[in-house]
């Protein structure tokens, strides 16, 4: 059986309904704003992902460029005559190890015919 509501109960129920309706509208607006913010953030994220991918490829290109320049600037040094001689089995030019160096022989005293003395303050050729 149904019960009859008093005027105060009806006013109270209507007040609650208005409050719920008002809060529902506010919640719907907040949800719409949040969805718009999420959409904007997704767009920014996609844009930043593209920028990151672009910069990563640029970085790889710079790394390759750096390696080629480093290779050009810091090439392996050329081999010395000692290293080449060891590898080929040939001797290097010049005096060989364990050999006497060639020097001009000292003249015998009877072959000396003239002696000159020079003052060091003046050059004899000048």
Kinemage of the C-alpha trace (Angstrom):
@kinemage 1
@onewidth
@group {chain A} dominant
@subgroup {mainchain}
@vectorlist {calphas} color= white
{ca unk a 1} P 0.000 0.000 0.000
{ca unk a 2} L 1.241 3.367 -0.785
{ca unk a 3} L 1.898 5.959 1.728
{ca unk a 4} L 1.146 9.584 1.241
{ca unk a 5} L 4.081 12.012 1.545
{ca unk a 6} L 3.815 15.216 3.450
{ca unk a 7} L 4.565 18.585 1.881
{ca unk a 8} L 7.848 18.864 3.761
{ca unk a 9} L 8.986 15.423 2.556
{ca unk a 10} L 8.081 16.375 -1.015
{ca unk a 11} L 10.067 19.627 -0.730
{ca unk a 12} L 12.991 17.729 0.715
{ca unk a 13} L 12.919 15.126 -2.118
{ca unk a 14} L 12.665 17.892 -4.735
{ca unk a 15} L 15.595 19.719 -3.114
{ca unk a 16} L 17.669 16.524 -3.236
{ca unk a 17} L 16.692 15.986 -6.884
{ca unk a 18} L 17.737 19.539 -7.789
{ca unk a 19} L 21.034 19.099 -5.943
{ca unk a 20} L 21.727 15.784 -7.691
{ca unk a 21} L 20.785 17.274 -11.073
{ca unk a 22} L 23.033 20.295 -10.456
{ca unk a 23} L 25.944 18.088 -9.305
{ca unk a 24} L 25.402 15.809 -12.325
{ca unk a 25} L 25.669 18.817 -14.686
{ca unk a 26} L 28.827 19.984 -12.953
{ca unk a 27} L 30.308 16.478 -13.151
{ca unk a 28} L 29.421 16.265 -16.875
{ca unk a 29} L 31.189 19.595 -17.530
{ca unk a 30} L 34.262 18.495 -15.572
{ca unk a 31} L 34.309 15.207 -17.493
{ca unk a 32} L 34.092 17.051 -20.833
{ca unk a 33} L 36.974 19.333 -19.796
{ca unk a 34} L 39.031 16.349 -18.649
{ca unk a 35} L 38.398 14.528 -21.934
{ca unk a 36} L 39.420 17.618 -23.896
{ca unk a 37} L 42.600 17.881 -21.799
{ca unk a 38} L 43.371 14.200 -22.378
{ca unk a 39} L 42.866 14.656 -26.119
{ca unk a 40} L 45.209 17.665 -26.155
{ca unk a 41} L 47.813 15.795 -24.129
{ca unk a 42} L 47.632 12.824 -26.488
{ca unk a 43} L 48.191 15.183 -29.411
{ca unk a 44} L 51.202 16.751 -27.644
{ca unk a 45} L 52.558 13.306 -26.818
{ca unk a 46} L 52.291 12.196 -30.441
{ca unk a 47} L 54.020 15.406 -31.562
{ca unk a 48} L 56.815 14.921 -29.024
{ca unk a 49} L 57.224 11.264 -30.039
{ca unk a 50} L 57.712 12.379 -33.640
{ca unk a 51} L 60.220 15.018 -32.538
{ca unk a 52} L 62.106 12.465 -30.433
{ca unk a 53} L 62.293 10.051 -33.376
{ca unk a 54} L 63.539 12.876 -35.620
{ca unk a 55} L 66.205 13.890 -33.111
{ca unk a 56} L 67.314 10.277 -32.600
{ca unk a 57} L 67.873 9.838 -36.347
{ca unk a 58} L 69.732 13.152 -36.393
{ca unk a 59} L 71.868 11.933 -33.493
{ca unk a 60} L 72.693 8.715 -35.340
{ca unk a 61} L 73.683 10.728 -38.406
{ca unk a 62} L 75.898 12.960 -36.243
{ca unk a 63} L 77.474 9.893 -34.651
{ca unk a 64} L 78.311 8.479 -38.077
{ca unk a 65} L 79.663 11.865 -39.144
{ca unk a 66} L 81.764 12.080 -35.973
{ca unk a 67} L 83.222 8.630 -36.581
{ca unk a 68} L 84.150 9.425 -40.196
{ca unk a 69} L 85.784 12.698 -39.158
{ca unk a 70} L 87.649 10.996 -36.336
{ca unk a 71} L 88.838 8.360 -38.787
{ca unk a 72} L 90.056 11.059 -41.169
{ca unk a 73} L 91.806 13.042 -38.431
{ca unk a 74} L 93.270 10.220 -36.392
{ca unk a 75} L 94.372 7.692 -38.985
{ca unk a 76} L 96.727 4.921 -38.002
{ca unk a 77} L 100.296 6.151 -38.124
{ca unk a 78} L 102.534 5.001 -40.942
{ca unk a 79} L 104.939 2.215 -40.195
{ca unk a 80} L 108.523 3.099 -39.415
{ca unk a 81} L 111.449 1.674 -41.369
{ca unk a 82} L 112.255 -0.669 -38.451
{ca unk a 83} L 108.764 -2.189 -38.525
{ca unk a 84} L 108.800 -2.551 -42.312
{ca unk a 85} L 112.251 -4.164 -42.203
{ca unk a 86} L 111.075 -6.661 -39.601
{ca unk a 87} L 107.996 -7.584 -41.627
{ca unk a 88} L 109.726 -7.896 -45.012
{ca unk a 89} L 113.025 -9.319 -43.786
{ca unk a 90} L 114.997 -6.563 -45.516
{ca unk a 91} L 117.413 -4.291 -43.753
{ca unk a 92} L 116.692 -0.635 -43.262
{ca unk a 93} L 118.897 1.935 -44.977
{ca unk a 94} L 121.919 3.342 -43.132
{ca unk a 95} L 124.318 1.742 -40.666
{ca unk a 96} L 123.340 -1.750 -39.659
{ca unk a 97} L 123.418 -2.976 -36.089
{ca unk a 98} L 126.728 -4.569 -34.983
{ca unk a 99} L 128.623 -2.808 -37.822
{ca unk a 100} L 131.235 -0.128 -37.391
{ca unk a 101} L 130.044 3.312 -38.467
{ca unk a 102} L 131.903 4.969 -41.324
{ca unk a 103} L 133.952 7.965 -40.293
{ca unk a 104} L 136.506 9.980 -42.159
{ca unk a 105} L 140.000 8.774 -41.280
{ca unk a 106} L 142.305 11.093 -39.340
{ca unk a 107} L 145.108 12.308 -41.660
{ca unk a 108} L 148.667 11.262 -40.966
{ca unk a 109} L 150.861 14.043 -39.445
{ca unk a 110} L 153.204 14.132 -42.468
{ca unk a 111} L 150.303 14.891 -44.862
{ca unk a 112} L 149.288 18.052 -42.971
{ca unk a 113} L 150.798 21.050 -44.826
{ca unk a 114} L 149.097 24.062 -43.347
{ca unk a 115} L 147.414 25.004 -40.075
{ca unk a 116} L 145.090 27.984 -39.638
{ca unk a 117} L 143.929 29.524 -36.392
{ca unk a 118} L 140.721 31.567 -36.335
{ca unk a 119} L 139.555 34.114 -33.818
{ca unk a 120} L 136.045 33.169 -32.660
{ca unk a 121} L 134.851 36.776 -32.524
{ca unk a 122} L 134.927 36.998 -36.338
{ca unk a 123} L 133.751 34.349 -38.757
{ca unk a 124} L 136.530 33.429 -41.289
{ca unk a 125} L 134.050 33.063 -44.149
{ca unk a 126} L 132.476 36.488 -43.677
